[in-house]
Structure formats: structure tokens, C-alpha cells
Amino acid sequence: MKANYKILIIDDNIIDQIVSKQLIKKTLGTAEVSTANNGKEGIQWLLNYKRSSEESLIILLDINMPEMNGFEFLLIYEMLPEELKKEITIFMLSSTLDPDDIIKAKKNKNVKTLLSKPLSIKEFVDLI
């Protein structure tokens, strides 16, 4: 497990944001956790993101959100400069039961895996 993480939670559900943020901070300790309420805010956050050389960014991305959903976020993310995307790992985090969403998430080359809500901190830590 790398020691220096920043984490961005992109989710329109404030309760899910708070729960995930608290679980991550409690488990990883020093991790800096930011939030965005939809994909559009997530893209804006990324465009302003300044990565230090020893830092990795993990994104927890919800699927169903207003304004810009997770899949729309991934389409814009694909067009971002490679230098910006370096050292970024995306996990989709959703309560979806839609088989099309599940297949689409698993097939996306930028998504490491699809995690179910609520976040299983043990599964998350095992993956990072």
C-alpha cells in the first residue's frame, strides 16, 4: 500500500460522502479526502489538482448523479491530458443493480473495479 494518497469522492449523496470519508480517514489515517457532488464538479476539481511527485490520487466515482453522471465523467476524463491522469486510480462506487451499468463499469479501461455501496473499507484497502 502506498503511503501518500489523496482521495476524491464524487457522489451526490451527502450521507454516502460523509460515511465514506470517515471510514477512509479512520483506516488510512493521513489520507486527504475531498468531495465533489457530481461529475462536473469532479472534472473541475481534477483540472485544479496539483499532484506532488510522491502522491497518488484515488477517485471513488458514483454512477447515478445529476448534472453529470459517472459515465459522462469518464468520457470527459478520457480526453484529459495523460500527464494529469498519471497516478490516478478510479473505483466506481455505486448501489446500482442495473446489469448494463455493471458491465459498462467493468469494461471501462479507466475503472479499476466496481465497488458496492456502502463502501466496504476492508475491500477498498485490499485493492489499494
KOLZALO-129971 format. One record per atom (N, C-alpha, C, O): residue in one letter; atom name; x, z, y; chain. Coordinates in steps of 0.2 Angstrom, whole numbers, plus 5000, padded with zeros to 4 digits. Atoms other than C-alpha are relative to their C-alpha. Example, Ala and Ser with C-alpha at 12.3 -4.5 7.8 and 13.67 -1.06 7.14 Angstrom:
residu:atome:east:up:north:chaine
A:N:5004:5000:4994:A
A:CA:5062:5039:4978:A
A:C:5004:5000:5006:A
A:O:5009:5003:5005:A
S:N:4996:4999:4994:A
S:CA:5068:5036:4995:A
S:C:4996:5003:5005:A
S:O:4999:5004:5011:A
This chain:
residu:atome:east:up:north:chaine
M:N:5004:5000:4994:A
M:CA:5000:5000:5000:A
M:C:5004:5000:5006:A
M:O:5009:5004:5007:A
K:N:4996:5000:4994:A
K:CA:5007:4995:5017:A
K:C:4998:5006:5004:A
K:O:4993:5009:5004:A
A:N:5001:4994:4996:A
A:CA:5009:5010:5029:A
A:C:4996:4998:5007:A
A:O:4993:5003:5009:A
N:N:5002:5002:4993:A
N:CA:5004:5001:5045:A
N:C:4994:4995:5000:A
N:O:4995:4989:5000:A
Y:N:5006:5004:5000:A
Y:CA:4986:4995:5046:A
Y:C:4996:5001:5007:A
Y:O:4996:5006:5010:A
K:N:5005:4999:4996:A
K:CA:4974:4991:5059:A
K:C:4994:4997:4997:A
K:O:4994:4992:4992:A
I:N:5006:5003:5004:A
I:CA:4956:4988:5053:A
I:C:4995:4999:5006:A
I:O:4993:5002:5010:A
L:N:5005:5002:4995:A
L:CA:4942:4979:5062:A
L:C:4994:4999:4995:A
L:O:4993:4996:4990:A
I:N:5006:5000:5003:A
I:CA:4924:4982:5056:A
I:C:4995:4996:5004:A
I:O:4994:4997:5010:A
I:N:5005:5004:4997:A
I:CA:4912:4968:5060:A
I:C:4994:5001:4997:A
I:O:4993:4998:4991:A
D:N:5006:4998:5003:A
D:CA:4895:4974:5057:A
D:C:4995:5002:5005:A
D:O:4997:5006:5010:A
D:N:5005:4998:4995:A
D:CA:4879:4975:5067:A
D:C:4996:5007:4999:A
D:O:4993:5009:5003:A
N:N:5003:4994:5002:A
N:CA:4873:4991:5058:A
N:C:5005:5006:5003:A
N:O:5010:5007:5000:A
I:N:4996:4994:4997:A
I:CA:4880:5006:5069:A
I:C:5001:5005:4995:A
I:O:5007:5008:4994:A
I:N:4999:4995:5005:A
I:CA:4877:5018:5055:A
I:C:5006:4998:4994:A
I:O:5010:5002:4993:A
D:N:4995:5003:5005:A
D:CA:4887:5007:5042:A
D:C:5007:5001:5004:A
D:O:5012:5002:5000:A
Q:N:4994:5000:4996:A
Q:CA:4901:5006:5056:A
Q:C:5003:5007:5000:A
Q:O:5009:5008:4998:A
I:N:4998:4993:4999:A
I:CA:4902:5025:5058:A
I:C:5002:5002:4993:A
I:O:5008:5005:4993:A
V:N:4998:4997:5007:A
V:CA:4902:5029:5039:A
V:C:5006:4997:4998:A
V:O:5011:5000:4995:A
S:N:4994:5003:5002:A
S:CA:4915:5016:5035:A
S:C:5006:5002:5004:A
S:O:5011:5003:5001:A
K:N:4994:4997:4996:A
K:CA:4926:5021:5050:A
K:C:5002:5007:4998:A
K:O:5008:5008:4997:A
Q:N:4998:4993:5002:A
Q:CA:4926:5039:5045:A
Q:C:5003:5000:4993:A
Q:O:5008:5004:4992:A
L:N:4997:5001:5007:A
L:CA:4929:5035:5026:A
L:C:5007:4998:5001:A
L:O:5012:5000:4998:A
I:N:4993:5003:5000:A
I:CA:4944:5024:5031:A
I:C:5005:5005:5003:A
I:O:5010:5006:5001:A
K:N:4996:4996:4996:A
K:CA:4951:5036:5044:A
K:C:5002:5006:4995:A
K:O:5008:5009:4995:A
K:N:4999:4994:5004:A
K:CA:4949:5051:5032:A
K:C:5005:4998:4994:A
K:O:5010:5002:4992:A
T:N:4995:5002:5006:A
T:CA:4958:5041:5017:A
T:C:5006:4998:5002:A
T:O:5011:5000:4999:A
L:N:4994:5003:4998:A
L:CA:4971:5031:5026:A
L:C:5004:5004:5006:A
L:O:5010:5003:5007:A
G:N:4997:4996:4995:A
G:CA:4974:5044:5040:A
G:C:5002:4997:5006:A
G:O:4998:4998:5011:A
T:N:4997:5002:4994:A
T:CA:4984:5035:5053:A
T:C:4997:4993:5002:A
T:O:4998:4990:5007:A
A:N:5002:5007:4999:A
A:CA:4974:5018:5052:A
A:C:4996:5000:5007:A
A:O:4992:5005:5008:A
E:N:5004:5001:4994:A
E:CA:4967:5012:5069:A
E:C:4994:4996:4998:A
E:O:4995:4990:4995:A
V:N:5006:5003:5002:A
V:CA:4949:5007:5066:A
V:C:4996:4998:5007:A
V:O:4994:5002:5011:A
S:N:5004:5003:4994:A
S:CA:4940:4995:5079:A
S:C:4994:4998:4997:A
S:O:4993:4996:4991:A
T:N:5007:5003:5002:A
T:CA:4922:4989:5078:A
T:C:4998:4994:5005:A
T:O:5000:4994:5010:A
A:N:5003:5006:4997:A
A:CA:4913:4973:5083:A
A:C:4993:5000:4997:A
A:O:4992:5001:4991:A
N:N:5007:5000:5002:A
N:CA:4894:4971:5082:A
N:C:4997:4994:4997:A
N:O:4992:4993:4995:A
N:N:5002:5006:5003:A
N:CA:4893:4953:5077:A
N:C:5007:4996:5000:A
N:O:5012:4997:5002:A
G:N:4994:5005:5000:A
G:CA:4905:4938:5073:A
G:C:5002:4998:5006:A
G:O:5009:4997:5007:A
K:N:4998:5002:4993:A
K:CA:4905:4933:5091:A
K:C:5005:5005:5003:A
K:O:5010:5003:5006:A
E:N:4996:4994:4998:A
E:CA:4912:4950:5096:A
E:C:5007:5000:4996:A
E:O:5012:5002:4999:A
G:N:4994:5000:5005:A
G:CA:4924:4949:5081:A
G:C:5005:4995:5002:A
G:O:5011:4996:5002:A
I:N:4996:5006:4997:A
I:CA:4931:4932:5087:A
I:C:5004:5002:5006:A
I:O:5010:5001:5007:A
Q:N:4997:4998:4994:A
Q:CA:4934:4939:5104:A
Q:C:5005:5005:4999:A
Q:O:5010:5005:5003:A
W:N:4995:4995:5001:A
W:CA:4942:4954:5098:A
W:C:5007:4997:4997:A
W:O:5012:4999:4999:A
L:N:4994:5004:5003:A
L:CA:4954:4943:5087:A
L:C:5004:4996:5006:A
L:O:5010:4997:5006:A
L:N:4997:5004:4995:A
L:CA:4958:4932:5102:A
L:C:5004:5005:5005:A
L:O:5009:5003:5008:A
N:N:4996:4995:4996:A
N:CA:4964:4948:5112:A
N:C:5004:5004:4996:A
N:O:5008:5008:4999:A
Y:N:4996:4995:5004:A
Y:CA:4973:4956:5097:A
Y:C:5007:4998:5001:A
Y:O:5009:4992:5001:A
K:N:4993:5000:4999:A
K:CA:4991:4959:5099:A
K:C:5003:5004:4994:A
K:O:5003:5010:4994:A
R:N:4998:4997:5006:A
R:CA:4999:4962:5082:A
R:C:5008:5002:5001:A
R:O:5012:4998:5003:A
S:N:4992:4999:5000:A
S:CA:5016:4971:5081:A
S:C:5003:4997:4993:A
S:O:4999:4996:4989:A
S:N:4997:5004:5006:A
S:CA:5028:4964:5068:A
S:C:4999:5004:4994:A
S:O:5000:5001:4988:A
E:N:5000:4996:5007:A
E:CA:5026:4978:5055:A
E:C:4992:5002:4999:A
E:O:4991:5006:4995:A
E:N:5007:4998:5000:A
E:CA:5007:4978:5056:A
E:C:4996:4995:4996:A
E:O:4997:4989:4997:A
S:N:5005:5004:5003:A
S:CA:4993:4971:5045:A
S:C:4993:5002:5003:A
S:O:4992:5007:5004:A
L:N:5007:4999:4998:A
L:CA:4975:4968:5050:A
L:C:4996:4999:4994:A
L:O:4996:4994:4991:A
I:N:5005:5001:5005:A
I:CA:4961:4971:5038:A
I:C:4993:4999:5004:A
I:O:4992:5003:5008:A
I:N:5006:5001:4997:A
I:CA:4944:4964:5043:A
I:C:4995:5002:4994:A
I:O:4995:4999:4989:A
L:N:5006:4999:5004:A
L:CA:4928:4971:5035:A
L:C:4994:4996:5003:A
L:O:4992:4998:5009:A
L:N:5005:5005:4997:A
L:CA:4915:4957:5038:A
L:C:4993:5000:4997:A
L:O:4993:4999:4991:A
D:N:5007:5000:5003:A
D:CA:4896:4959:5036:A
D:C:4998:4993:5000:A
D:O:5001:4989:5003:A
I:N:5002:5006:5001:A
I:CA:4887:4944:5031:A
I:C:4994:4998:5005:A
I:O:4994:4994:5009:A
N:N:5006:5002:4996:A
N:CA:4870:4945:5040:A
N:C:5000:5004:5006:A
N:O:5000:5011:5006:A
M:N:5000:4997:4993:A
M:CA:4871:4949:5059:A
M:C:4997:4995:5004:A
M:O:4997:4989:5003:A
P:N:5002:5005:4995:A
P:CA:4863:4942:5074:A
P:C:5005:4997:5004:A
P:O:5011:4999:5004:A
E:N:4996:5004:4996:A
E:CA:4871:4930:5086:A
E:C:5005:4996:4996:A
E:O:5005:4990:4998:A
M:N:4995:5004:5004:A
M:CA:4885:4925:5074:A
M:C:5001:5004:4993:A
M:O:5003:5010:4993:A
N:N:5000:4996:5007:A
N:CA:4884:4930:5055:A
N:C:5007:4999:4998:A
N:O:5012:4996:5001:A
G:N:4993:5000:5003:A
G:CA:4899:4932:5044:A
G:C:5003:4993:4998:A
G:O:5009:4992:4999:A
F:N:4998:5007:5001:A
F:CA:4899:4914:5038:A
F:C:5002:4996:5006:A
F:O:5007:4992:5006:A
E:N:4998:5004:4994:A
E:CA:4899:4907:5055:A
E:C:5006:5003:5003:A
E:O:5010:4999:5006:A
F:N:4994:4997:4998:A
F:CA:4913:4919:5060:A
F:C:5006:4997:4996:A
F:O:5011:4995:4999:A
L:N:4995:5003:5004:A
L:CA:4923:4912:5045:A
L:C:5001:4993:5002:A
L:O:5007:4990:5002:A
L:N:4999:5007:4998:A
L:CA:4920:4894:5051:A
L:C:5005:5000:5007:A
L:O:5009:4996:5007:A
I:N:4996:4999:4993:A
I:CA:4927:4899:5069:A
I:C:5007:5002:4998:A
I:O:5012:5000:5000:A
Y:N:4994:4997:5002:A
Y:CA:4941:4909:5061:A
Y:C:5005:4995:4997:A
Y:O:5011:4995:4998:A
E:N:4996:5005:5003:A
E:CA:4947:4894:5051:A
E:C:5003:4996:5005:A
E:O:5009:4993:5003:A
M:N:4998:5004:4995:A
M:CA:4950:4885:5067:A
M:C:5006:5003:5004:A
M:O:5009:5000:5008:A
L:N:4995:4996:4996:A
L:CA:4961:4899:5074:A
L:C:5007:4998:4998:A
L:O:5008:4996:4993:A
P:N:4993:5002:5002:A
P:CA:4980:4896:5075:A
P:C:5003:5004:4994:A
P:O:5001:5010:4994:A
E:N:4998:4996:5006:A
E:CA:4989:4901:5059:A
E:C:5004:5006:5002:A
E:O:5004:5011:4999:A
E:N:4996:4995:4998:A
E:CA:5001:4912:5069:A
E:C:4995:5006:5001:A
E:O:4997:5012:5000:A
L:N:5004:4994:4999:A
L:CA:4986:4923:5074:A
L:C:4997:5003:4993:A
L:O:4996:5009:4993:A
K:N:5003:4998:5006:A
K:CA:4979:4923:5056:A
K:C:5005:5003:4995:A
K:O:5003:5006:4990:A
K:N:4995:4997:5004:A
K:CA:4996:4929:5049:A
K:C:4999:5008:4999:A
K:O:4997:5011:5004:A
E:N:5001:4993:5002:A
E:CA:4995:4946:5040:A
E:C:4993:5003:5002:A
E:O:4992:5009:5003:A
I:N:5007:4997:5000:A
I:CA:4976:4947:5041:A
I:C:4997:4999:4993:A
I:O:4997:4994:4990:A
T:N:5004:5000:5006:A
T:CA:4965:4951:5026:A
T:C:4993:5001:5001:A
T:O:4991:5006:5005:A
I:N:5007:5000:4999:A
I:CA:4947:4948:5026:A
I:C:4996:5002:4994:A
I:O:4997:4999:4988:A
F:N:5004:4998:5005:A
F:CA:4935:4958:5015:A
F:C:4993:4999:5002:A
F:O:4991:5002:5008:A
M:N:5007:5000:4998:A
M:CA:4916:4954:5016:A
M:C:4997:5006:4997:A
M:O:4999:5008:4991:A
L:N:5003:4993:5002:A
L:CA:4906:4970:5015:A
L:C:4993:4999:5002:A
L:O:4991:4998:5008:A
S:N:5007:5001:4999:A
S:CA:4888:4967:5013:A
S:C:4995:5003:4994:A
S:O:4997:5005:4989:A
S:N:5005:4998:5005:A
S:CA:4872:4973:5004:A
S:C:4996:4994:4998:A
S:O:4991:4995:4994:A
T:N:5004:5006:5002:A
T:CA:4866:4955:5001:A
T:C:4999:5000:4992:A
T:O:5004:5002:4988:A
L:N:5001:5002:5007:A
L:CA:4859:4951:4984:A
L:C:4998:4993:4999:A
L:O:4997:4991:4993:A
D:N:5001:5007:5000:A
D:CA:4857:4933:4988:A
D:C:5006:4997:4996:A
D:O:5011:4997:4998:A
P:N:4994:5003:5004:A
P:CA:4867:4923:4974:A
P:C:5004:4995:5004:A
P:O:5010:4994:5003:A
D:N:4996:5005:4996:A
D:CA:4871:4909:4987:A
D:C:5005:5004:5004:A
D:O:5010:5001:5005:A
D:N:4995:4996:4995:A
D:CA:4879:4922:4999:A
D:C:5006:5002:4996:A
D:O:5012:5002:4998:A
I:N:4994:4997:5004:A
I:CA:4889:4930:4985:A
I:C:5005:4994:4997:A
I:O:5011:4995:4998:A
I:N:4996:5005:5002:A
I:CA:4895:4913:4978:A
I:C:5004:4997:5006:A
I:O:5010:4996:5006:A
K:N:4997:5002:4994:A
K:CA:4899:4907:4996:A
K:C:5006:5005:5002:A
K:O:5011:5002:5004:A
A:N:4995:4995:4998:A
A:CA:4909:4923:5000:A
A:C:5006:4999:4995:A
A:O:5012:4999:4997:A
K:N:4994:5000:5005:A
K:CA:4919:4922:4983:A
K:C:5004:4994:5001:A
K:O:5010:4994:4999:A
K:N:4997:5006:5000:A
K:CA:4923:4904:4986:A
K:C:5004:4999:5006:A
K:O:5008:4994:5007:A
N:N:4997:5001:4994:A
N:CA:4929:4906:5004:A
N:C:5008:5002:4999:A
N:O:5009:5007:4997:A
K:N:4993:4998:5001:A
K:CA:4948:4905:5004:A
K:C:5003:5005:5005:A
K:O:5008:5008:5003:A
N:N:4997:4995:4995:A
N:CA:4950:4917:5019:A
N:C:4997:5007:4998:A
N:O:4999:5012:5001:A
V:N:5003:4993:5002:A
V:CA:4940:4931:5010:A
V:C:5003:5002:4993:A
V:O:5003:4999:4988:A
K:N:4997:4997:5006:A
K:CA:4949:4942:4998:A
K:C:4995:5001:4994:A
K:O:4996:5000:4989:A
T:N:5005:4999:5004:A
T:CA:4934:4948:4990:A
T:C:4993:5003:5003:A
T:O:4994:5004:5009:A
L:N:5006:4997:4998:A
L:CA:4916:4954:4992:A
L:C:4999:5007:4998:A
L:O:4998:5008:4992:A
L:N:5001:4993:5002:A
L:CA:4913:4972:4993:A
L:C:4992:5002:5002:A
L:O:4990:4999:5006:A
S:N:5007:4998:4999:A
S:CA:4896:4980:4992:A
S:C:4999:5006:5005:A
S:O:5003:5011:5005:A
K:N:5002:4994:4996:A
K:CA:4888:4992:5005:A
K:C:4996:5005:4996:A
K:O:4993:5003:4991:A
P:N:4995:4997:4996:A
P:CA:4890:5006:5006:A
P:C:5007:4999:4998:A
P:O:5008:4999:4992:A
L:N:4993:5001:5002:A
L:CA:4909:5005:5006:A
L:C:5002:5005:4995:A
L:O:5002:5011:4996:A
S:N:4997:4995:5005:A
S:CA:4917:5012:4991:A
S:C:5008:5000:5002:A
S:O:5011:4996:5001:A
I:N:4993:4999:4997:A
I:CA:4933:5019:4998:A
I:C:5005:4999:4995:A
I:O:5011:4997:4996:A
K:N:4996:5001:5006:A
K:CA:4941:5020:4981:A
K:C:5002:4993:4998:A
K:O:5008:4991:4998:A
E:N:5000:5008:5001:A
E:CA:4938:5001:4978:A
E:C:5004:4997:5005:A
E:O:5009:4993:5004:A
F:N:4997:5003:4994:A
F:CA:4944:4997:4995:A
F:C:5008:5002:5000:A
F:O:5012:4997:5001:A
V:N:4993:4998:5000:A
V:CA:4960:5007:4994:A
V:C:5004:4997:4994:A
V:O:5010:4995:4995:A
D:N:4997:5003:5005:A
D:CA:4964:5000:4977:A
D:C:5002:4992:5001:A
D:O:5007:4990:4999:A
L:N:4998:5007:4998:A
L:CA:4963:4982:4984:A
L:C:5005:4999:5005:A
L:O:5008:4994:5006:A
I:N:4995:5001:4995:A
I:CA:4974:4985:4999:A
I:C:5006:5003:4998:A
I:O:5011:5003:5001:A
